[in-house]
Amino acid sequence: MTVDLVLIAAIGVLVACGTTLVLERSLTRILVGFVLLGNGVNLFFLVASGDPGGAPIVGLSDEPMADPLPQAMVLTAIVITLGTTAFGLALAYRAWQLEGHDDVQDDLEDALIIRRAERDDTSTSFDDMDETLPDEEGSDTPEERDR
């Protein structure tokens, strides 16, 4: 079995560029990164499938048969990449309509958790909860619960 080094280099470049783009803040770059990652994985499946062979039908030819599983996995990966791309494109377009840009903003809850972790402040457990505070939904105040 001979492995084409150009294909292996192309796989490495596609996966590296795709991973770099997925880690960006812009939804458009993330979308291009998913497409590059998908193409790199598809090439990897084809390279890993081995040498080409005959059609996988018994008795059709005397040469060794090709494994149809990697081809089926590539077709499935193409469909999944297409669906992910369509969903990401819809998200980017909607973000562009609402905000005028497609940058992903920081989540406020994540920032609060990070600040609480830096202060080494633990949250109250369910047993230690203060009775004067409302419950998780915020609709039950202590006066409403006493009724």
Summary of the structure (lengths in Angstrom):
residues: 147
radius of gyration: 26.0
end to end distance: 79.1
largest distance: 85.4
contacts: 330
relative contact order: 0.10
helix: 60%
strand: 3%
